[in-house]
Amino acid sequence: MKYNFDHDALAAVLDQGIKDMTLAITPEQQTKLMGYLALMNKWNAVYNLTSLRDPQQMVTHHLLDSLAAVPAFADARNVLDVGAGGGLPGIVLAIVRPDMNVAMIDTVHKKTAFLNQVKAELKLTNVSVHTMKVQDLVVSEPFDVITSRAFADLSDFVNWSGHLLAEGGKFIALKGVAPSEERERLPQDWKVVDLQPLWVPRLQAERHLVFIERAA
């Protein structure tokens, strides 16, 4: 089935969702979000970045879903998105928080090629992209927040990327249902400090943010 990319209709859904969540996002940032959506829709036909094919669903399940998490990153300055895939939430964060450095890492070359294309076309100077396993990443400055969306079990997430977290930093995992079994499997060095349900306009599904910090 071929879906129509109706820019104006999609932009209206995005705009209304942003209003419903009372997010402070500029018209220029909304234009960039739509540019990102158009690129994702175009590349998806060849590279299978997401299982969703309907651009209306992409607005809700990808853009608004990632935007709903933005307030949780209010204090973040240097963020890593692990298993970034098509750039969710990393690209969305980079667009609406130009003051924040956003690194994204994925092992799949076609996905990081897409992320580099988005970075170039949308002129996102605050973005860096890495193609490798997160276990192998070495950085000069550790991250104050490490995030992921539907990436891995929470224990794998913290075990694989814990070496990259700054002192006093935190993990913010974007999850669907609140993963109680995953939380119980966390290594003893780590603890869940908060679990926040997320409300996403037009999305009839559970969404949660899991906040993890080093245990005292």
N, C-alpha and C positions, 0 to 999 in steps of 0.2 A: 504493500500500500504506500502510495506517495503522498506525503503531507505537504501542505502549502505553508510556506514561510511568510505569513502576513505580518510584516514589520510593525505596522501601526497597532494592530490588534494585540500583538505580543507585548509591545511597549506599554500599552494601556493596562494589561494584566500586571506587568512588573511595577508600574507606577502605583497602581491601587494597592498591591501587596506591601510596597514600601510605606505607603501612607497608613495602612492598617497596622503595621508594626511600629509606626512613629519613629522611623529611622531618619537621621539627618544625612541625606545623600543628595548631592548636587545634580542638576540637570546634565552636566558634563560627565559625571560618574555614571549616571543612568545610560547615557549614550554609549559609554565604553562597555557597560554590562551588556547592552544590546549588540555591540560589535563582537564581544566575546561569544554571545549566544549564536550569532550568525556564523562565526568561524567554527564553533563546535558542530553546528548543524551541517556545515559544508564538509568538514573533515570526517565527520561520523559516517558519511556515505561510503568512505573508502577504508578508514582506519578502525572503525568500531570502537570509538572511545567510550560510548555508553550504550546500554541496551535499549534506551529510550529512542524512539524515532519521531515522535510527535513533538514539535517545537513548543506547543502549549504545555505539555508535560515537563519539558526541559525547564521552562520558566518556573514552574511550581516546585518540581522535585530537585532541581539543581540550583537555580539562582536564588529563589526565595528561601529554600531550605538552608543554603549557606549564609544568606543574609541574616536569617534568624539568629545565627550564632555570633554575629559581629559584636554585639554589646559585651560578650564575655571576654573579648580581646582588648577591652578599653585601655588597659595599662601596658599592653604588649608593645615592644619596640623591635624585637628581633625574633622572627617566627620561622619554624620549620614545619612544612607540610609533608608528612611521610606517606609514601604510596599515593602520590598526588594524582596519578591517573590523568584525567582530563582537566585537572586544575581546581578541584573542589575540595576544600574551601579556599585554597591558596590564591588563585587568580582573583576571586571575588574579594578576598581580604585586601589584596594588593591594590585593587581598583578603588575601593572605598576608604582605604587607609594609606594614602600616598606617603605619609610620615613614617610608615612602618616598613622595615626590610622583611621580605618574604622569600625564603628559600624553599624550593620544591624538589623532592627526590622521588624517582621511580626507576625500576629496573628495566622497563620496557622502552626501547629506543623510539618507537613510533609515537608513544605518548609524550616523551620529553621533546621530541621534534615539534610536536604540536604546541607544547608549552612555550618553546622558544619562538615559534611563529607568532603566537598570541603576544608574547612579550615585545616582539619587534613591531607588529602592526599597531598595537595599542600604545606603544611607546612607554612601557612600564619599566621605568629606570630603577625601581625598588625591588625588582625580581631577579633571582638567580636560580638556575636549573641544574640539577645533577642527575646523571644516568649511572646508577650503581645501587648496590645494597646499602641500606642505611647503616648496617654494622661496619661497613668499610669507610664511611664518611669521616673525614678529619677536617675540623674548622679551627680558625684562629680565635674566633669569638663564639663561645657557647650561646645557646638560644634561651631566651627567658620563657618562651612558650613553644612546646612541640605539640602539633595537632595531627589528627588523621580523621578520615571519614570512611567508615566501612572498610577499614584496612586489614586489621588482624585482631586476634584475641588480645585483650588488654595486657596480659602477662607478656606475650611476645612483643607487643608494641613498646612496653617500657624496658624490657630486657635488651632489645635490639638497638634502641635509640637513647637509653639513659645516659650514655657517656657524652652525649651532646647537650645535655641540659645544664644550664647555669645554676650556680648555688642559689637556692631560694626560688628557682623556676618551677614551672608546673606543666603537666600534660593536660590538654583538653581534647578528649576523644568525642567525636560526633557519632552517636549510635542511634539505632532505631528504638527497639524496646530496651528498657533498663536491664542491663545484662548482669543479673545477680550472681550466676555461676562464674562468670568471668571475673567479677570483682573479688569473689572468694579465692580465686586461683592466683591472685596477684602475689608476687614475691614479697617476703616480709619486710624488705627494704622500702616498700612503697605502700601508700595507703590512699583510699578514696576519701577526699576531703569534702566533696560536694557532688550532688547529683541533681541536675536541673532539667525538668521537662521543658521542651521547646514547643511553642505554638507557631505553626507555619500556615499562613493564609492559603485556603483552597486545598490543603493537603489532609486527607483523611487517614492519617497514619501516625503512630507514635514516634516521637523524636526526643532524644535526651542528650544532654552534655554530661560527660563524666570528667570530673576534675581530680587529678592524681598528683600527689606530692611525695617527696621523700619522707619516710617515717622518721620521727625524731630519735 
